[in-house]
């Protein structure tokens, strides 16, 4: 992951605010995802993530990374539209788009070092939970499953149906 990513003013401002939140003993929760065709399950997951702590930071996958994860016809909505949808959830405090090369353990680790989340909130179907758990524990945090995934609702199913 490019260290320039963390030098972007928006990201630097979030990092500074999170450091202040930690100084006030607030629990910082990180959630990540694609959030394409934003639907109720996305919103329910984010609301559950917020209930786990005080400050909710949501990182949205880039367009390039979404294509890598979901296929060449995705995302349906541009990263800025997805970021806007996530930002409009009242429980979400801060949002940003992950870099397009956010696909390695090292990239996750750099994110955790910079943001210092206390909790990494995931849904029951989130990929790579064991890797995320190990990284969080290594950096003094904890992975928590905050939401049970409803297998009947997903962007992929909406696109197929």
N, C-alpha and C positions, 0 to 999 in steps of 0.2 A: 504494500500500500504506500502510496506516495505521501511523504511527510508534508508535502505542500497542502494536502487535504486538510490537515489540522491547522494550517496557517491561514486558511480562509477566514475572513472576519466573522462570519456567521457561526462557524464551528468554534472558533476561539471564544466568542461571547458565551456560547452554551457551556463550554468547559469551565470558564470563569464562574458562571452562575452555579454550576454543579459543585465546584470547590467551596463556594460560600454556603451552599445547602448542606454539605458535609460538615462544615464548621458549626452549623446550627443543629447538628445531629439529626438531619432529615434523611430518610431512606430514599435513595435514588434507584429507580427501576428502569431497566433498559428492555425494549422490545424491538424486534426487527421483523421485516417481512416485505413481501411484494405488494400486497394490498391492491391488486388489479381488480377492476369492476367492483369497487368497494361495496360491500354488502353487510347485512346485519351480523353475520358471524365475525367479520373483522371488527366491527364496533363492539360487540360483546367481549371479544378477546381483549381489546384495549381497555375497556372499562374494568375488566377483571384484573388486568395488569396494574392499573392505577390503585385498586384496592389493596394491593400488596405493599404499597409504600406511600411516600409523600410526593415525590417528583417523578413524572413519567416522561422518559425520553424515547422517541420512536425513530428508528433509522429505517429508511425506505430503500429497497434495492433499486439500483440504476436500471435504465433501459437495457443496456448491454448485458448486465448480469441477469436480468429477468429473461432475456432471450436464451442465455446459457442454461438457466434453470428450467424454463417452461417450454422452450421451443421457438422456432423462427417467427411464428405468427403472434408472439407475445412480446411485450405487453400490449393489451388493447388500449390502455390509457397511458399516455406519456408520463414520465417520472414526476413532472411538475404537477400534473393533474392528480396523480396518486398522493403526492405530498400534500396538496391542498385538501384532499378528502380526509386524510389522516389528521391534518392540522385543525380541521373543523370539528373534531370530536372534543367536546368540552374537557374531558379528563386528560387530554394530552397537553403536556406543558411545553415540550420542545421537540422539533422534528428536523431532520436533515436527510439528504440523499447520500447513501454509501458510495464510495468510489467504484468505478466499473471493475477494478481488479480486486474486489473484496471477495476472494474465493480461496484463501489459504488460512491455515491456523495462525500464521504470523500476522496476517491482517486482522483477524479477530483479536489477537493478543494486543496489538497496538491500539485498537479501539478501546479495549478494556483498560489498558494502562492510562489512556488519555481521559476517558469518561469516569473511570472508577465507580461503576455502578455497584450498589450493594446486592441487587438482585437482577437476574436475567430472567424475564418472564417469557415463558413459551406456552404454546398450546400442546395438547397431548399428542398431536401428530407431527410436531416440529422435527425436522431432520437434524441429525448429528447431535442429539441431546447429550450423549456421553462425552463427546469432545467439548461441547459448550460447558458442561458441568465441571469437567476437569480444569478448563481454563479459568472459569469463575473461581473455583476453589484455590487455584494457584495464586490468584490475585485478590484473595480475601473476600470474595463474594460467594453467592449461592445461586444456583439455577433452580427456579421454581416453576412447576406446571400450574398455571393459573386458570386454565380453561380446557374443558373437555370438548374436543373437536366433534362437530356434527358431520358425519360422513355424507349426509344427504345434501349439504350446502357447500359449494365451492365455486370459484370462478370457472374452473375447468368444466364442471358439470353444467354451469349456466351457458357456457359457450357450446357445449355439445347438445343441449336441450332446446 
